[in-house]
């Protein structure tokens, strides 16, 4: 008698982890921390604008020469960009799938909206959408210059000043940074819980760190458009 052929295949370990709720939350936590690290470095770099055009333009040029001569011109920058794109896509995909899974698990509509989703969840969801749209706008504005009429390649200082000399540039940026602060405030603490760092004794400290990080990032990023608006940077 011929042996029956087995047509079903066991899913890989990576697939099993990704399909699980814990796996998706872990992906969100790790990718979120990668983006948080980048944001801290990016904010510090942005603050160099207060030291003048020469310092800021030199910093922008340095970003393209990091790692030379081992790394070719802009290779390190593109490597960072690829890592960030992977992190953003993984974070957004996991968040969307977890949201859909949560909705399917509770198909019956609640009478009170607050009973179905907490304030933190709604803030993270809408904040994530706002930040996703902002990333696209920010790249088109200050990286490619597609939506920036006065964009001058190789003149980052002047491009930043031009952007924040318009009311809509300030509104878009400041709204996005406020959304970022709220996202970091909840996301950092949530990531700590997912990765097993949180505990009853450490929760207060973690929430304090989350609040401080959110405040510093929001204030640091918003300081640039405010400086341009008030003439401190021109």
Secondary structure, 3 states (H helix, E strand, C coil): CCCCCCCCCCCCHHHHHHHCHHHHHHHHHHHHHHHHHHHHHHHHHHHHHHHCHHHHHHHHHHHHHCCCCCCCCCHHHHHHHHHHHHHHHHHHHHHHHHHHHHHHHCCCCCCCHHHHCCHHHHHHHHHHHHHHHHHHHHHHHHCCCCCCCCCCCCCHHHHHHHHCCCHHHHHHHHHHHHHHHHHHHHHHHHHHHHCCCCCCCCHHHHHHHHHHHHHHHHHHHHHHHHHHHCCCCC
